[in-house]
Amino acid sequence: MKTNNFHKSKNCNDDCCGLCCTKIEGFSVNIGNTEILKDINIHIHCGELTAIIGPNGSGKSTLLKTILGELKHYGSLNFLDAKGARNGSPLIGYVPQNLNLDNSSPTSVLDLFAACRTRYPTWLYIPKKVKNNVLEILKNVKAEHLIDRRLGALSGGELQRVLLSLAIEPIPDLLLLDEPVSGIDQNGMEIFYKMVSDLRNKFDLSIILVSHDLDLVRKYADRVILLNKTIISNGAPEEVMTSDSFYEIFSMKWHNEMKTNDINNGG
């Protein structure tokens, strides 16, 4: 399911070589005297899906929050348009792990879109043209049938599809996905990853995905970054996921999880 567009036509390694690219350079985050992230450098061409993997506490979600501008940091973030139409700060779309909702609220999917994308008072009236526009957006993720459904009545997978469609309207330069299939069953995860891959190809998106689903990362990602406060390894999925650093980090993660389970079970 890997994309093969013109952005991959040159062997540029980590340099953008004049291609459409998002550059994250020298990102570092300190909270008090604690170093959370150190010297993060990532270049992502349009059409690439980059997966961030690493143990708990490695800074994966912190990196996304930093890219979003929610945390004070060192370094720079720049979007470079190959056609020269627009350079500077990228337009970013974001899908969080989850959304805290009042399940009893009557708010519908249409209400959510109208509140986010229009100036209309949604509690009074939503024009038909707005609804038609939302239907077209939802078609990108095969969710148009959910338009009148209450948000609180959606399954986890349905809600993530709605949030994904909201994140790509308008089409961003960079799409951030923070463990978007957390709590979704295996079939739902596969559907979501396939959908993200199709959107990447359709809109030539640059995507950064934080994930613990290593089999799906191996299948869908163009590049994998192994993060543990700094970049430990960066390359093709097979290269990173067969490296000594990968086995060291994830065998220790497995060992710690087993030890925690033994303690919790009185072992």
VOGU-3710 file (C-alpha; in Angstrom, 3 decimals, decimal comma):
1> mktnnfhksk> 0,000/0,000/0,000  3,013/2,311/-0,259  2,621/5,367/-2,463  4,739/5,841/-5,593  4,407/9,441/-6,701  6,809/11,917/-8,253  8,014/13,051/-4,843  9,914/9,769/-4,589  11,622/10,154/-7,973  14,909/11,412/-6,553
11> ncnddccglc> 17,274/9,871/-4,054  17,382/12,754/-1,589  18,024/10,939/1,671  17,207/13,505/4,407  17,481/16,552/2,131  14,330/17,784/0,398  16,225/18,537/-2,840  13,676/21,125/-3,897  10,731/18,775/-3,444  7,567/19,547/-1,487
21> ctkiegfsvn> 8,664/19,004/2,092  7,999/19,688/5,757  11,205/20,302/7,689  11,429/19,847/11,455  14,873/21,007/12,513  16,578/20,995/15,896  13,443/20,418/17,971  14,281/20,262/21,680  11,955/20,499/24,678  12,907/21,053/28,314
31> ignteilkdi> 10,439/21,179/31,184  12,261/22,632/34,173  15,568/20,804/34,353  14,188/17,738/32,580  15,099/17,179/28,934  12,037/15,746/27,157  13,178/15,910/23,534  16,643/16,550/22,134  17,711/17,641/18,629  14,848/16,170/16,577
41> nihihcgelt> 15,382/16,522/12,818  12,765/15,133/10,408  12,204/15,899/6,734  8,957/14,570/5,243  8,138/14,767/1,547  4,542/15,168/0,440  2,968/11,766/-0,021  4,982/10,141/2,777  3,631/8,467/5,894  6,178/8,617/8,713
51> aiigpngsgk> 5,438/6,491/11,788  6,865/7,423/15,187  7,406/4,435/17,473  9,059/4,075/20,853  8,486/3,043/24,468  6,088/4,815/26,808  7,575/8,117/27,968  9,827/8,415/24,924  8,304/11,765/23,873  6,090/10,680/20,965
61> stllktilge> 2,969/12,648/21,919  5,161/15,482/23,194  6,674/15,745/19,716  3,215/16,150/18,147  2,221/18,767/20,734  5,452/20,614/19,982  4,757/20,563/16,238  1,287/21,951/16,998  2,912/24,802/18,934  1,415/23,803/22,277
71> lkhygslnfl> 4,802/23,498/24,028  7,698/25,907/24,263  10,637/24,529/22,343  13,838/25,190/20,463  14,129/24,586/16,732  12,117/25,410/13,617  9,274/24,017/11,531  8,943/25,003/7,882  6,913/23,929/4,883  8,577/24,124/1,479
81> dakgarngsp> 6,318/24,042/-1,581  7,992/22,521/-4,630  5,925/24,781/-6,897  6,760/27,900/-4,913  3,081/28,646/-4,271  3,418/28,770/-0,495  6,305/28,469/1,915  6,573/29,019/5,661  4,492/27,515/8,443  2,585/24,405/7,336
91> ligyvpqnln> -1,169/24,102/7,551  -1,626/21,270/10,078  -4,460/18,801/10,569  -4,629/16,816/13,811  -6,429/13,698/15,029  -6,100/13,104/18,811  -6,177/9,753/20,592  -9,716/10,388/21,753  -12,301/13,093/22,339  -13,978/13,586/25,689
101> ldnssptsvl> -17,708/13,688/25,020  -20,922/13,916/26,976  -22,629/10,805/25,617  -26,035/12,259/26,447  -25,461/15,401/24,355  -27,699/15,781/21,266  -24,756/17,206/19,278  -24,563/15,488/15,887  -21,711/15,035/13,428  -23,242/17,799/11,301
111> dlfaacrtry> -23,401/20,100/14,332  -19,694/19,476/15,007  -18,673/20,368/11,455  -20,947/23,407/11,309  -19,581/24,706/14,606  -15,987/24,234/13,459  -16,278/25,390/9,862  -19,065/27,982/9,648  -20,369/31,048/11,453  -23,930/29,790/11,537
121> ptwlyipkkv> -25,572/29,370/14,968  -25,970/25,609/14,790  -28,666/25,524/17,466  -30,962/27,522/15,178  -30,481/26,468/11,584  -27,897/24,814/9,326  -28,321/25,702/5,628  -28,655/22,875/3,127  -25,498/23,958/1,298  -23,519/23,499/4,523
131> knnvleilkn> -24,926/19,999/4,982  -24,093/19,114/1,374  -20,546/20,348/1,884  -20,155/18,231/5,037  -21,486/15,196/3,156  -18,762/15,636/0,527  -16,095/15,892/3,241  -17,364/12,770/5,012  -17,284/10,836/1,730  -13,482/11,013/1,883
141> vkaehlidrr> -13,600/8,587/4,812  -16,761/6,692/3,771  -18,695/8,206/6,689  -21,424/10,226/4,997  -24,046/7,940/6,559  -23,008/9,278/9,991  -23,879/12,915/9,301  -27,006/13,000/11,484  -25,739/10,570/14,130  -25,161/11,835/17,669
151> lgalsggelq> -21,457/12,013/18,519  -22,107/10,131/21,747  -23,683/7,260/19,814  -20,669/6,679/17,548  -18,362/3,712/17,998  -14,672/4,400/18,564  -13,838/3,679/14,936  -16,695/5,837/13,633  -15,654/8,773/15,815  -12,042/8,550/14,627
161> rvllslaiep> -13,213/8,589/11,009  -15,250/11,725/11,704  -12,252/13,391/13,394  -10,045/12,370/10,463  -12,433/13,949/7,965  -12,497/17,126/10,059  -8,676/17,189/10,133  -8,372/17,128/6,331  -10,789/20,017/5,712  -9,139/22,073/4,378
171> ipdlllldep> -6,432/19,754/3,035  -3,405/20,272/5,296  0,285/20,337/4,420  0,951/18,090/7,398  -1,437/15,623/9,060  -0,682/14,502/12,642  -2,247/11,301/14,002  -1,674/10,568/17,700  -2,445/6,881/18,278  -5,738/7,352/16,405
181> vsgidqngme> -6,832/3,710/16,711  -6,313/3,355/20,455  -9,140/1,209/21,831  -10,329/0,069/18,380  -10,435/-3,635/17,477  -8,023/-5,191/14,965  -10,445/-5,010/12,051  -11,195/-1,357/12,821  -7,471/-0,576/12,980  -6,879/-2,147/9,567
191> ifykmvsdlr> -9,765/-0,164/8,049  -8,467/3,102/9,541  -4,883/2,559/8,335  -6,097/1,660/4,845  -8,214/4,821/4,817  -5,272/6,984/5,888  -3,097/5,413/3,191  -5,750/6,097/0,540  -6,050/9,736/1,675  -2,273/10,117/1,536
201> nkfdlsiilv> -2,265/8,950/-2,072  -5,338/10,962/-3,081  -4,230/14,283/-1,581  -0,436/13,785/-1,542  -0,388/14,324/2,234  2,600/14,459/4,533  1,618/12,383/7,569  3,204/11,819/10,972  1,613/8,906/12,804  2,302/7,941/16,426
211> shdldlvrky> 1,498/4,268/16,856  2,068/1,124/18,930  0,658/-1,118/16,182  3,955/-2,375/14,816  2,537/-4,838/12,268  0,382/-2,129/10,678  3,254/0,359/10,813  5,419/-2,146/8,947  2,673/-2,564/6,333  1,664/1,062/5,700
221> adrvillnkt> 4,513/3,408/6,687  7,063/4,726/4,188  9,444/5,627/6,989  9,759/4,704/10,652  11,399/6,818/13,336  12,394/5,085/16,557  12,208/7,752/19,257  13,475/7,702/22,817  13,779/11,393/23,698  15,967/11,713/20,607
231> iisngapeev> 15,938/9,913/17,269  17,536/6,497/17,758  16,893/5,177/14,251  15,323/6,616/11,104  14,688/4,723/7,875  12,531/2,234/6,001  10,307/0,048/8,215  12,326/-3,134/7,687  15,592/-1,304/8,324  14,465/0,238/11,626
241> mtsdsfyeif> 12,436/-2,715/12,868  15,275/-5,193/12,408  17,913/-2,944/13,976  19,753/-3,694/17,215  18,321/-0,491/18,734  14,761/-1,662/18,033  15,318/-5,011/19,728  17,073/-3,429/22,686  14,276/-0,926/23,317  11,324/-3,223/22,724
251> smkwhnemkt> 12,766/-6,254/24,508  13,300/-4,005/27,557  9,758/-2,643/27,148  8,397/-6,208/27,053  10,486/-7,184/30,087  9,212/-4,192/32,089  5,586/-4,909/31,135  5,933/-8,546/32,218  7,505/-7,460/35,499  4,653/-4,992/36,118
261> ndinngg> 2,087/-7,692/35,365  3,789/-10,057/37,830  3,701/-7,397/40,546  0,048/-6,568/39,848  -0,833/-10,260/39,944  1,043/-10,797/43,202  3,871/-12,667/41,473
//
